[in-house]
Amino acid sequence: MSITESESNFSNLENLSINELLNGINQEDQSVAISVQNALPQIEKALEIIVEKMQSGGRLFYIGAGTSGRLGILDASECPPTFGVGHDKIIGLIAGGDDAIRKAVEFAEDDKVQAWKDLQGYAITKQDFLIGIAASGTTPYVIGGLQIAKQHGISSACITCNPRSEVVEVSDFPIEVPVGPEFVTGSTRMKAGTAQKMVLNMISTTAMIQLGHVKGNRMVDMQLSNEKLVDRGTKMIMQELDIDYEGAKKLLLKHGSVRKAVESGGK
């Protein structure tokens, strides 16, 4: 039996109090960060190639089904507003298409050729990098996509919570994060999902920093899509140029980004 399907360490959940349930879930969650830490060497190896390809104009693709697919789409969708990159730089695809983001699409994950068809819609090439996300490591949609990508010479990684699973065999850079049984048996939206989210955060954030979208520790290329972000950007400029709030805000709105406002030297 795979780790992600193994029996929970807790039983008779319906008889536990709210306090007992919360403490049990929290107890299980505390092990996730350690598992991710153990996978850092694997993540680093994948990132070395990801950064190299993206610096040369390549893109990063995520494919997954269910929770795994949604997490990939979430990570990809957050990069444009956070780092100011185009929506075509990091692309998340889910089995069943956009409808599956909100509702389960029955049997969509069982098609071994659909992921490649989805990737073809974006004209994926050897210049790009593909990450298959599959908690179980057995998702046909992900395995098939990685297999066909490999045949076309496209570099790939996987993020899975089952070591030595099938998805590992078809990935160039497997990232294995075994987090043990879920609090609710088989519910990989819990610890496995948390682990995958943590790894995706590391991958996209590190790549964006390496590509120059962060200065110091600031999101200097973030999109000014609401007043909170305008205020944040204004304060960044105040600190960098040693000017007052109104002057900094005027510069930000004039140049459209923290980076450009700072590079203008206050003009």
Phi, psi and chi 1 to 4 in degrees:
 res  aa     phi    psi   chi1   chi2   chi3   chi4
   1 MET       -  139.6 -179.8 -177.2  -67.0      -
   2 SER   -69.6  154.6   65.0      -      -      -
   3 ILE   -60.1  -40.6  -67.0  175.0      -      -
   4 THR   -67.8  -16.3   52.6      -      -      -
   5 GLU  -104.5    1.3  -66.7  -65.3  -35.4      -
   6 SER   -71.9  159.0   56.8      -      -      -
   7 GLU   -63.1  136.4 -169.6   75.9   14.8      -
   8 SER   -57.6  152.4  171.5      -      -      -
   9 ASN   -74.9   -7.2  -65.9  -40.4      -      -
  10 PHE  -118.3  151.2  -62.4   78.0      -      -
  11 SER  -135.7  168.2   59.2      -      -      -
  12 ASN    52.2   45.5  -59.7  -45.7      -      -
  13 LEU   -58.7  -34.3  -59.8 -176.6      -      -
  14 GLU   -66.2  -14.9   70.2  -84.4   16.6      -
  15 ASN   -98.2   -2.5  -64.4  -37.1      -      -
  16 LEU   -85.0  152.5  -60.0 -177.6      -      -
  17 SER   -76.9  167.8   67.6      -      -      -
  18 ILE   -57.4  -43.7  -69.8  175.2      -      -
  19 ASN   -61.3  -42.8  179.2  -91.6      -      -
  20 GLU   -66.5  -39.2  -70.4  169.9  -32.2      -
  21 LEU   -64.4  -46.3  -70.2  168.5      -      -
  22 LEU   -62.1  -43.7  -67.3  175.9      -      -
  23 ASN   -67.5  -36.0  -84.2  -77.5      -      -
  24 GLY   -65.5  -44.9      -      -      -      -
  25 ILE   -63.4  -44.3  -67.4  169.8      -      -
  26 ASN   -63.2  -39.2 -179.8 -110.1      -      -
  27 GLN   -60.6  -43.3  178.7 -178.3  -37.8      -
  28 GLU   -67.4  -41.6  -70.4  -68.6   89.4      -
  29 ASP   -62.5  -29.0  -75.9  -13.2      -      -
  30 GLN   -64.3  -20.1  -71.3  179.4   38.1      -
  31 SER   -81.8  -14.6   66.4      -      -      -
  32 VAL   -66.2  -46.2  175.5      -      -      -
  33 ALA   -60.7  -35.1      -      -      -      -
  34 ILE   -67.1  -40.9  -64.2  172.0      -      -
  35 SER   -63.3  -40.4  -63.5      -      -      -
  36 VAL   -65.1  -41.6  172.6      -      -      -
  37 GLN   -57.5  -41.1 -178.8 -178.4   35.1      -
  38 ASN   -65.2  -22.3  -68.0  -24.4      -      -
  39 ALA   -92.3    0.4      -      -      -      -
  40 LEU   -55.4  -40.8  -70.8  179.8      -      -
  41 PRO   -60.3  -37.2  -26.5   37.0      -      -
  42 GLN   -68.5  -41.7  -64.8  179.0  -34.0      -
  43 ILE   -63.3  -40.8  -60.5  169.6      -      -
  44 GLU   -62.1  -43.7 -177.9  178.8    3.3      -
  45 LYS   -60.6  -43.2  -72.4  179.4 -178.2  178.3
  46 ALA   -65.2  -42.7      -      -      -      -
  47 LEU   -65.4  -32.5  -98.1  165.2      -      -
  48 GLU   -57.6  -41.3  -72.7  172.6   -8.9      -
  49 ILE   -78.0  -39.5  -54.0  -57.5      -      -
  50 ILE   -58.0  -48.9  -68.6  168.5      -      -
  51 VAL   -63.3  -43.1  169.8      -      -      -
  52 GLU   -58.0  -44.6  179.3 -177.0  -52.6      -
  53 LYS   -70.6  -40.3  -73.4 -174.3  173.1  -68.5
  54 MET   -70.2  -32.4  -64.9 -174.1   81.2      -
  55 GLN   -65.3  -25.2  -75.3  174.6  -26.1      -
  56 SER   -94.3   10.3  -60.4      -      -      -
  57 GLY    99.9    0.5      -      -      -      -
  58 GLY   -74.7  168.4      -      -      -      -
  59 ARG  -116.1  163.1  -61.2  163.4  -65.4  171.5
  60 LEU  -113.2  126.7  175.8   59.8      -      -
  61 PHE  -113.7  141.9  -73.7   86.5      -      -
  62 TYR  -116.7  137.5  -59.7  140.9      -      -
  63 ILE  -129.6  141.7   55.0  172.2      -      -
  64 GLY  -169.8  172.7      -      -      -      -
  65 ALA  -126.7  150.3      -      -      -      -
  66 GLY    59.4 -135.9      -      -      -      -
  67 THR   -56.2  -42.9  -62.8      -      -      -
  68 SER   -60.4  -42.8  -62.9      -      -      -
  69 GLY   -65.4  -41.0      -      -      -      -
  70 ARG   -64.9  -38.3  -65.3 -177.4 -170.8  103.2
  71 LEU   -64.9  -37.9  -72.1  169.7      -      -
  72 GLY   -64.7  -43.6      -      -      -      -
  73 ILE   -64.6  -40.9  -71.6  172.2      -      -
  74 LEU   -59.3  -48.8  172.8   62.3      -      -
  75 ASP   -62.8  -44.7 -168.8   74.6      -      -
  76 ALA   -63.3  -40.5      -      -      -      -
  77 SER   -71.8  -21.3   66.9      -      -      -
  78 GLU   -85.6  -13.8  -71.0  177.3  -21.2      -
  79 CYS   -72.5  -41.5  -73.3      -      -      -
  80 PRO   -58.7  -49.7  -29.1   38.8      -      -
  81 PRO   -68.9  -31.1   21.8  -32.1      -      -
  82 THR   -78.1  -40.8  -55.3      -      -      -
  83 PHE  -117.6    0.1  -58.8  107.9      -      -
  84 GLY    73.5   17.3      -      -      -      -
  85 VAL   -88.3  163.2  -65.0      -      -      -
  86 GLY   -70.0  158.6      -      -      -      -
  87 HIS   -68.6   -9.0  -70.4  -85.5      -      -
  88 ASP   -98.6    8.8   59.2  -11.8      -      -
  89 LYS   -86.9  -43.4 -164.0   66.1  174.6  174.6
  90 ILE  -126.3  122.3  -58.4  179.7      -      -
  91 ILE  -125.0  125.5  -60.7  164.4      -      -
  92 GLY  -105.8  132.3      -      -      -      -
  93 LEU  -124.0  141.0  -58.7  173.9      -      -
  94 ILE  -126.2  141.5 -175.3  170.6      -      -
  95 ALA   -58.6  127.6      -      -      -      -
  96 GLY    97.8   -3.8      -      -      -      -
  97 GLY    74.9 -169.2      -      -      -      -
  98 ASP   -59.6  -28.9  -73.6   -8.2      -      -
  99 ASP   -59.4  -30.7  -72.7  -14.1      -      -
 100 ALA   -75.9   -9.6      -      -      -      -
 101 ILE   -64.2  -38.6  -62.5  172.6      -      -
 102 ARG  -101.6  -33.4  -68.9 -176.8  177.5  -87.0
 103 LYS  -131.5  143.7  -61.3  178.7 -179.5  178.9
 104 ALA   -64.6  134.2      -      -      -      -
 105 VAL  -106.3  112.6  176.4      -      -      -
 106 GLU   -58.7  131.3  -67.5 -175.6    2.5      -
 107 PHE    65.4    6.6  -55.6  110.8      -      -
 108 ALA   -61.7  -33.4      -      -      -      -
 109 GLU   -76.1   -8.2   69.7  173.8   55.4      -
 110 ASP   -88.5   -2.8  -63.0  -34.3      -      -
 111 ASP   -90.2  115.1 -169.8  -29.6      -      -
 112 LYS   -81.1   -9.2  -68.9 -166.2   74.2  170.8
 113 VAL  -111.0  -10.0  -61.6      -      -      -
 114 GLN   -66.7  -35.3 -173.1   59.0   49.3      -
 115 ALA   -61.2  -41.7      -      -      -      -
 116 TRP   -65.7  -39.1 -178.2 -111.2      -      -
 117 LYS   -60.7  -42.3  -67.9  178.1 -177.6  177.3
 118 ASP   -63.6  -41.6  -66.6  -18.3      -      -
 119 LEU   -67.0  -34.3  -69.8  165.4      -      -
 120 GLN   -63.0  -27.2  -73.7  -61.7   98.9      -
 121 GLY   -63.5  -17.6      -      -      -      -
 122 TYR  -111.5    9.4  -66.5   86.5      -      -
 123 ALA    51.3   50.9      -      -      -      -
 124 ILE   -61.1  141.9 -170.8  171.6      -      -
 125 THR  -135.2 -179.7   71.7      -      -      -
 126 LYS   -62.2  -19.8  -67.4 -180.0 -178.1  179.0
 127 GLN   -72.6  -18.8 -167.9  176.3   16.2      -
 128 ASP   -94.4  174.5  -57.1  -44.6      -      -
 129 PHE  -132.3  139.6 -166.7   97.0      -      -
 130 LEU  -119.1  132.7  174.4   62.8      -      -
 131 ILE  -119.2  123.2  -62.6 -180.0      -      -
 132 GLY   -95.8  127.0      -      -      -      -
 133 ILE  -109.9  118.2  -47.6  168.1      -      -
 134 ALA  -153.9  105.0      -      -      -      -
 135 ALA   -55.9  -45.6      -      -      -      -
 136 SER   -74.8  -27.0   67.4      -      -      -
 137 GLY    78.6   10.1      -      -      -      -
 138 THR  -124.6    8.0   60.1      -      -      -
 139 THR   -68.4  116.0  -50.9      -      -      -
 140 PRO   -57.6  -40.5  -27.3   36.7      -      -
 141 TYR   -55.2  -44.6  177.1   84.9      -      -
 142 VAL   -75.0  -46.5  175.1      -      -      -
 143 ILE   -60.5  -45.8  -68.4  169.0      -      -
 144 GLY   -62.4  -42.0      -      -      -      -
 145 GLY   -61.8  -43.1      -      -      -      -
 146 LEU   -68.3  -39.2  -69.5  169.7      -      -
 147 GLN   -61.3  -47.9  -77.8  177.2  -34.0      -
 148 ILE   -70.2  -36.7  -58.4  173.8      -      -
 149 ALA   -60.5  -41.8      -      -      -      -
 150 LYS   -60.8  -39.8 -176.8 -177.5  -77.6  -71.4
 151 GLN   -63.1  -25.7  -66.7  167.7    9.1      -
 152 HIS   -97.1   11.1  -73.6   79.1      -      -
 153 GLY    74.3   22.2      -      -      -      -
 154 ILE   -92.8  126.0  -63.6  167.3      -      -
 155 SER   -68.1  146.1  -61.1      -      -      -
 156 SER  -149.7  161.2   67.3      -      -      -
 157 ALA  -135.5  171.4      -      -      -      -
 158 CYS  -138.2  155.2   69.7      -      -      -
 159 ILE  -121.4  114.0  -55.7  171.7      -      -
 160 THR  -140.7  155.9 -177.4      -      -      -
 161 CYS  -107.4    8.8  -63.5      -      -      -
 162 ASN  -119.4  101.5  -88.4  -32.0      -      -
 163 PRO   -58.8  147.0  -21.0   33.4      -      -
 164 ARG    61.3   23.9  -61.1  176.7  -61.3  -80.0
 165 SER   -81.7  173.6   56.5      -      -      -
 166 GLU   -61.7  -35.2 -169.6  174.3   -6.9      -
 167 VAL   -64.8  -29.1   75.4      -      -      -
 168 VAL   -64.2  -38.1  170.2      -      -      -
 169 GLU   -68.1  -22.6  -60.5  -58.4  -41.9      -
 170 VAL  -107.2   13.1  -65.6      -      -      -
 171 SER  -113.3  142.8  -55.6      -      -      -
 172 ASP   -74.3  -35.3  -60.8  -44.1      -      -
 173 PHE  -131.2   78.8  -59.5   93.9      -      -
 174 PRO   -69.2  136.4   23.4  -32.1      -      -
 175 ILE  -115.5  109.1  -61.4  169.3      -      -
 176 GLU  -108.8  119.6  -59.8  166.3  -68.7      -
 177 VAL  -126.2   79.3 -167.3      -      -      -
 178 PRO   -73.3  116.3   25.4  -32.6      -      -
 179 VAL  -107.0    4.0  -66.7      -      -      -
 180 GLY    82.1 -174.6      -      -      -      -
 181 PRO   -66.1  150.2   23.6  -33.2      -      -
 182 GLU   -80.2  157.0  -63.3  -71.9   -2.3      -
 183 PHE   -58.9  -45.4 -176.7   74.2      -      -
 184 VAL  -100.3  115.8  175.9      -      -      -
 185 THR   -47.7  123.0  -60.8      -      -      -
 186 GLY    81.8   -2.3      -      -      -      -
 187 SER   -84.9   82.2 -177.9      -      -      -
 188 THR   -74.5    1.1   52.6      -      -      -
 189 ARG   -70.4  -10.3   57.0  178.8  -77.1  -87.1
 190 MET   -93.1 -103.6  -58.6 -173.8   76.6      -
 191 LYS   -63.7  -43.3  -71.5 -163.4  -61.9 -178.8
 192 ALA   -62.1  -43.4      -      -      -      -
 193 GLY   -63.1  -40.2      -      -      -      -
 194 THR   -62.9  -43.4  -61.1      -      -      -
 195 ALA   -62.5  -44.2      -      -      -      -
 196 GLN   -63.4  -41.3  -69.8  172.0  -33.6      -
 197 LYS   -61.6  -42.4  172.8   61.8  174.2  165.0
 198 MET   -62.3  -42.9  -69.5  175.4   72.2      -
 199 VAL   -66.6  -42.4  173.8      -      -      -
 200 LEU   -62.8  -40.9  -71.2  167.2      -      -
 201 ASN   -56.0  -46.0  -78.7  -11.9      -      -
 202 MET   -62.3  -45.1  -71.4  179.4  170.5      -
 203 ILE   -64.8  -53.3  -70.7  171.6      -      -
 204 SER   -69.0  -41.3   58.8      -      -      -
 205 THR   -66.0  -45.5  -57.1      -      -      -
 206 THR   -62.4  -43.1  -59.7      -      -      -
 207 ALA   -61.2  -44.2      -      -      -      -
 208 MET   -66.5  -36.7  -67.7  -63.9  100.1      -
 209 ILE   -65.3  -45.5  -67.1  170.5      -      -
 210 GLN   -63.0  -28.7  -69.0  -78.5  -61.1      -
 211 LEU   -84.9    0.4  -70.9  168.5      -      -
 212 GLY    92.2   17.5      -      -      -      -
 213 HIS   -91.7    5.8  -65.2  -67.3      -      -
 214 VAL  -129.5  136.9  170.9      -      -      -
 215 LYS  -120.0  122.3  178.8  177.0  172.2   59.2
 216 GLY    68.2 -106.0      -      -      -      -
 217 ASN  -132.5   23.9   57.4   16.2      -      -
 218 ARG  -107.2  144.5  -50.5  -75.1 -170.9  179.6
 219 MET   -84.4   76.9  -63.3  179.2  -72.4      -
 220 VAL   -74.0  -12.4  -67.0      -      -      -
 221 ASP  -108.2   10.2  -68.0  -29.3      -      -
 222 MET   -62.0  150.2   65.6 -179.1 -179.2      -
 223 GLN   -78.1  139.9  -65.7  176.8   -0.2      -
 224 LEU   -89.4   69.7  -53.2  175.2      -      -
 225 SER   -94.5   -3.6   55.8      -      -      -
 226 ASN  -158.6  171.0   58.2   50.1      -      -
 227 GLU   -64.8  -33.5  -73.5  -60.6  -35.0      -
 228 LYS   -60.5  -42.0  178.5 -172.0   73.2  174.4
 229 LEU   -74.2  -33.2  -63.8  179.3      -      -
 230 VAL   -63.0  -43.1  170.3      -      -      -
 231 ASP   -63.5  -43.0  178.5   67.4      -      -
 232 ARG   -62.7  -45.0  179.8 -171.8  -64.1  166.3
 233 GLY   -63.7  -39.0      -      -      -      -
 234 THR   -60.3  -43.7  -61.4      -      -      -
 235 LYS   -67.8  -32.6  -69.6  173.2  179.9  174.9
 236 MET   -61.8  -45.0  -70.7 -176.9 -163.1      -
 237 ILE   -67.6  -39.2  -64.4  166.4      -      -
 238 MET   -54.3  -45.7  -73.7  176.2   65.3      -
 239 GLN   -69.8  -42.0 -176.9  176.0    3.1      -
 240 GLU   -69.9  -40.3  -72.9  -69.8  -33.9      -
 241 LEU  -104.0   -3.4  -60.9 -178.9      -      -
 242 ASP    55.7   53.8 -166.7   23.4      -      -
 243 ILE  -127.7  170.3   59.3  177.2      -      -
 244 ASP   -78.3  170.4   63.6   23.4      -      -
 245 TYR   -60.7  -48.3 -173.2   91.9      -      -
 246 GLU   -63.5  -39.4  -69.9  -54.4  -41.5      -
 247 GLY   -66.6  -39.1      -      -      -      -
 248 ALA   -66.9  -42.3      -      -      -      -
 249 LYS   -64.7  -40.5 -175.0  172.7 -177.4  179.1
 250 LYS   -60.8  -42.9 -176.1  177.4  179.3 -179.6
 251 LEU   -63.6  -42.9  -87.7  177.3      -      -
 252 LEU   -61.4  -47.3  178.1   61.7      -      -
 253 LEU   -69.0  -29.5  -64.0  178.0      -      -
 254 LYS   -69.6  -44.9  174.9 -177.0  176.6 -178.7
 255 HIS   -94.5  -19.8  -67.1  -77.1      -      -
 256 GLY    85.8   -5.2      -      -      -      -
 257 SER  -157.8  155.5   77.6      -      -      -
 258 VAL   -61.1  -44.2  174.2      -      -      -
 259 ARG   -57.7  -51.0  179.9 -171.0  -62.8  -81.7
 260 LYS   -65.6  -36.9  -69.3  178.2 -178.8  177.5
 261 ALA   -65.2  -42.2      -      -      -      -
 262 VAL   -68.1  -42.9  170.6      -      -      -
 263 GLU   -65.9  -21.3  -70.7  176.1  -11.1      -
 264 SER   -72.4  -16.7   76.4      -      -      -
 265 GLY    71.1   21.0      -      -      -      -
 266 GLY    92.6   11.4      -      -      -      -
 267 LYS  -101.2      -  -62.4  177.5 -177.8  179.1
